[in-house]
Amino acid sequence: MNNKWNKIIYKIWSPIYDRIFNSNLFLRARKQVFQEIHFDRAHRILFVGVGTGADLELVNHTDLDITAIDFSPDMLGRARAKFMNSSIAFIEMDAQNMKFDDRSFDYVVGSLILSVVPHADQCFQEMSRVLKQEGRIVIFDKFAPDHNKLPLFKRLLRPLIKVLGTDIGLNFEELYQRHRDHIVIEEDKPVMLNGMYRKIVLRKSVDC
């Protein structure tokens, strides 16, 4: 995966994305992710890789300070069209190289983004960088099982699926180990497909 190819592949995905990734199965999972998250007017909230805005449909965005970014102008255009009369700021931006100041947001939401970007470490680092002290990162994504090798058929499929715009072999535990000195896990629970998809909430340590 690389940025140029991702822009092409998500131009192709954009017309049908909601039919797949906002279907009943994904909708139930997304609702689980947000049902215990309570945003308020004092929070600055960033949605990273907002896609077509599926997550925003589950948030009472009235009077909230929300910024939503995506690298794909086609996906972002569909999200913007859904919320034309809202105050949400939609910005075309690379999640691996955000143009925000350090410690800008109280919440950073990343749904199905770490498994999509070419460099998950860089994206995770950026999400942490723009997060305020004691702020939260909310992740909904698919990850390989901890301490277990992918089954052979998934290892064989992984390169092909990467071409389609996502990685089925990303290991969150390995990713977290490289950043654990400044971020702590508050919640980690399975939400779909026997734990392949997880909800993970992290808090930025006060000494960062």
Kinemage of the C-alpha trace (Angstrom):
@kinemage 1
@onewidth
@group {chain A} dominant
@subgroup {mainchain}
@vectorlist {calphas} color= white
{ca met a 1} P 0.000 0.000 0.000
{ca asn a 2} L 1.072 3.585 -0.635
{ca asn a 3} L -0.680 6.939 -0.595
{ca lys a 4} L -0.986 7.237 -4.360
{ca trp a 5} L -2.556 3.787 -4.698
{ca asn a 6} L -4.840 4.354 -1.697
{ca lys a 7} L -6.236 7.478 -3.335
{ca ile a 8} L -7.038 5.441 -6.454
{ca ile a 9} L -8.501 2.435 -4.641
{ca tyr a 10} L -10.740 4.533 -2.401
{ca lys a 11} L -12.003 6.468 -5.397
{ca ile a 12} L -13.221 3.056 -6.599
{ca trp a 13} L -14.555 2.086 -3.153
{ca ser a 14} L -16.353 5.353 -2.426
{ca pro a 15} L -19.656 4.674 -4.293
{ca ile a 16} L -20.180 1.300 -2.578
{ca tyr a 17} L -18.373 1.821 0.733
{ca asp a 18} L -21.482 2.450 2.827
{ca arg a 19} L -23.232 -0.637 1.497
{ca ile a 20} L -20.405 -2.780 2.893
{ca phe a 21} L -18.827 -0.963 5.822
{ca asn a 22} L -21.994 0.656 7.124
{ca ser a 23} L -24.114 -2.468 6.702
{ca asn a 24} L -25.969 -4.047 9.634
{ca leu a 25} L -22.924 -6.006 10.833
{ca phe a 26} L -20.612 -2.991 10.860
{ca leu a 27} L -23.348 -0.698 12.118
{ca arg a 28} L -23.841 -2.844 15.228
{ca ala a 29} L -20.092 -2.836 15.840
{ca arg a 30} L -19.807 0.926 15.383
{ca lys a 31} L -22.669 1.459 17.824
{ca gln a 32} L -20.788 -0.609 20.411
{ca val a 33} L -17.754 1.600 19.938
{ca phe a 34} L -19.619 4.840 20.599
{ca gln a 35} L -22.301 3.853 23.087
{ca glu a 36} L -20.105 4.601 26.111
{ca ile a 37} L -18.220 7.554 24.650
{ca his a 38} L -19.635 10.852 25.906
{ca phe a 39} L -18.458 13.917 24.005
{ca asp a 40} L -19.379 17.358 25.268
{ca arg a 41} L -19.215 20.887 23.949
{ca ala a 42} L -15.901 21.595 25.642
{ca his a 43} L -14.142 18.838 23.712
{ca arg a 44} L -12.246 19.266 20.479
{ca ile a 45} L -12.777 16.037 18.545
{ca leu a 46} L -10.838 14.727 15.553
{ca phe a 47} L -12.050 11.924 13.288
{ca val a 48} L -9.045 10.507 11.449
{ca gly a 49} L -9.816 8.753 8.167
{ca val a 50} L -13.476 9.700 8.405
{ca gly a 51} L -14.266 8.005 5.093
{ca thr a 52} L -17.899 8.511 4.088
{ca gly a 53} L -18.815 9.697 7.593
{ca ala a 54} L -20.281 6.431 8.930
{ca asp a 55} L -19.067 7.194 12.459
{ca leu a 56} L -20.423 10.736 12.385
{ca glu a 57} L -23.909 9.356 11.784
{ca leu a 58} L -23.740 7.779 15.255
{ca val a 59} L -22.632 10.936 17.060
{ca asn a 60} L -24.924 13.754 18.148
{ca his a 61} L -22.726 16.300 16.449
{ca thr a 62} L -24.915 19.335 17.167
{ca asp a 63} L -22.862 22.005 18.965
{ca leu a 64} L -19.762 19.767 19.046
{ca asp a 65} L -16.365 20.966 17.836
{ca ile a 66} L -15.569 18.253 15.269
{ca thr a 67} L -12.840 18.115 12.662
{ca ala a 68} L -12.871 15.233 10.180
{ca ile a 69} L -9.990 14.385 7.866
{ca asp a 70} L -9.456 11.910 5.056
{ca phe a 71} L -6.808 11.460 2.381
{ca ser a 72} L -9.351 10.459 -0.269
{ca pro a 73} L -11.218 13.446 -1.744
{ca asp a 74} L -13.914 11.092 -3.049
{ca met a 75} L -14.617 9.565 0.369
{ca leu a 76} L -14.432 12.962 2.042
{ca gly a 77} L -16.839 14.434 -0.509
{ca arg a 78} L -19.451 11.831 0.359
{ca ala a 79} L -19.052 12.555 4.076
{ca arg a 80} L -19.305 16.287 3.491
{ca ala a 81} L -22.487 15.825 1.449
{ca lys a 82} L -24.152 13.989 4.347
{ca phe a 83} L -23.487 16.850 6.758
{ca met a 84} L -23.831 19.926 4.557
{ca asn a 85} L -25.698 21.872 7.218
{ca ser a 86} L -23.443 20.937 10.134
{ca ser a 87} L -20.507 22.784 11.666
{ca ile a 88} L -18.149 19.829 11.089
{ca ala a 89} L -14.869 20.916 9.471
{ca phe a 90} L -13.961 18.474 6.676
{ca ile a 91} L -10.321 18.620 5.583
{ca glu a 92} L -8.413 16.594 3.006
{ca met a 93} L -5.304 15.505 4.902
{ca asp a 94} L -2.867 12.610 5.293
{ca ala a 95} L -3.339 10.878 8.667
{ca gln a 96} L 0.384 10.084 8.648
{ca asn a 97} L 1.351 13.747 8.408
{ca met a 98} L -1.298 15.900 10.058
{ca lys a 99} L -1.106 19.685 9.865
{ca phe a 100} L -2.328 20.270 13.403
{ca asp a 101} L -0.381 21.588 16.377
{ca asp a 102} L 0.701 19.245 19.159
{ca arg a 103} L -1.954 18.576 21.813
{ca ser a 104} L -4.821 20.055 19.825
{ca phe a 105} L -7.649 17.580 20.513
{ca asp a 106} L -9.394 16.011 23.512
{ca tyr a 107} L -10.523 12.985 21.485
{ca val a 108} L -9.013 11.386 18.406
{ca val a 109} L -11.215 8.770 16.720
{ca gly a 110} L -9.665 6.335 14.252
{ca ser a 111} L -12.024 3.817 12.654
{ca leu a 112} L -10.572 1.394 10.115
{ca ile a 113} L -7.588 3.667 9.524
{ca leu a 114} L -4.522 1.982 11.050
{ca ser a 115} L -5.073 -1.086 8.860
{ca val a 116} L -5.393 1.116 5.764
{ca val a 117} L -2.526 3.605 5.882
{ca pro a 118} L 0.843 2.554 4.422
{ca his a 119} L 2.617 3.212 7.740
{ca ala a 120} L 0.522 2.410 10.814
{ca asp a 121} L 3.310 3.450 13.212
{ca gln a 122} L 3.479 6.906 11.709
{ca cys a 123} L -0.298 7.284 11.835
{ca phe a 124} L -0.467 6.130 15.460
{ca gln a 125} L 2.324 8.538 16.392
{ca glu a 126} L 0.479 11.419 14.747
{ca met a 127} L -2.767 10.537 16.508
{ca ser a 128} L -0.910 10.635 19.806
{ca arg a 129} L 0.966 13.827 18.955
{ca val a 130} L -2.164 15.888 18.314
{ca leu a 131} L -3.889 14.524 21.440
{ca lys a 132} L -3.994 16.615 24.599
{ca gln a 133} L -2.664 15.308 27.902
{ca glu a 134} L -5.265 13.019 29.452
{ca gly a 135} L -7.064 12.937 26.102
{ca arg a 136} L -8.413 9.724 24.579
{ca ile a 137} L -7.799 7.869 21.340
{ca val a 138} L -10.738 5.696 20.278
{ca ile a 139} L -9.874 2.948 17.794
{ca phe a 140} L -12.148 0.607 15.875
{ca asp a 141} L -10.157 -1.637 13.561
{ca lys a 142} L -9.174 -5.159 12.600
{ca phe a 143} L -6.013 -6.684 14.007
{ca ala a 144} L -4.176 -9.967 13.775
{ca pro a 145} L -4.435 -12.138 16.924
{ca asp a 146} L -1.841 -11.396 19.584
{ca his a 147} L 1.112 -13.818 19.784
{ca asn a 148} L -0.356 -16.005 17.056
{ca lys a 149} L 0.711 -16.326 13.473
{ca leu a 150} L -1.893 -15.697 10.844
{ca pro a 151} L -3.395 -18.895 9.434
{ca leu a 152} L -1.760 -19.952 6.188
{ca phe a 153} L -4.705 -18.942 4.020
{ca lys a 154} L -4.672 -15.426 5.501
{ca arg a 155} L -0.928 -15.142 4.982
{ca leu a 156} L -1.455 -16.058 1.359
{ca leu a 157} L -4.346 -13.620 0.997
{ca arg a 158} L -2.652 -10.742 2.824
{ca pro a 159} L -0.730 -9.307 -0.192
{ca leu a 160} L -3.848 -9.449 -2.384
{ca ile a 161} L -6.036 -7.799 0.238
{ca lys a 162} L -3.419 -5.066 0.692
{ca val a 163} L -3.848 -4.264 -2.989
{ca leu a 164} L -7.558 -3.768 -2.265
{ca gly a 165} L -6.657 -1.131 0.320
{ca thr a 166} L -6.382 -2.793 3.733
{ca asp a 167} L -4.098 -5.017 5.822
{ca ile a 168} L -5.421 -8.094 7.649
{ca gly a 169} L -2.087 -8.772 9.358
{ca leu a 170} L -1.556 -5.676 11.497
{ca asn a 171} L -0.771 -6.599 15.107
{ca phe a 172} L -1.936 -3.999 17.614
{ca glu a 173} L 0.176 -5.351 20.481
{ca glu a 174} L 3.362 -4.888 18.470
{ca leu a 175} L 2.259 -1.404 17.460
{ca tyr a 176} L 1.418 -0.455 21.034
{ca gln a 177} L 4.730 -1.720 22.417
{ca arg a 178} L 6.543 0.869 20.329
{ca his a 179} L 4.492 3.719 21.836
{ca arg a 180} L 3.591 2.548 25.340
{ca asp a 181} L 5.890 5.029 27.087
{ca his a 182} L 3.356 7.817 26.539
{ca ile a 183} L -0.007 6.133 26.078
{ca val a 184} L -1.956 3.666 28.210
{ca ile a 185} L -4.791 1.283 27.335
{ca glu a 186} L -8.050 1.922 29.170
{ca glu a 187} L -10.268 -0.474 27.230
{ca asp a 188} L -9.704 -3.271 24.752
{ca lys a 189} L -12.607 -5.484 23.792
{ca pro a 190} L -13.780 -7.532 20.802
{ca val a 191} L -16.732 -6.129 18.882
{ca met a 192} L -17.003 -8.202 15.713
{ca leu a 193} L -15.996 -11.437 13.945
{ca asn a 194} L -14.701 -13.281 17.013
{ca gly a 195} L -12.385 -10.483 18.049
{ca met a 196} L -10.836 -9.732 14.699
{ca tyr a 197} L -12.402 -6.260 15.034
{ca arg a 198} L -11.766 -4.523 18.355
{ca lys a 199} L -12.646 -1.372 20.241
{ca ile a 200} L -9.564 0.092 21.911
{ca val a 201} L -9.517 3.237 24.030
{ca leu a 202} L -6.178 4.754 25.023
{ca arg a 203} L -5.313 7.679 27.281
{ca lys a 204} L -2.343 9.978 26.845
{ca ser a 205} L -0.245 10.088 29.989
{ca val a 206} L -0.095 13.373 31.862
{ca asp a 207} L 3.724 13.481 31.755
{ca cys a 208} L 3.895 13.545 27.930
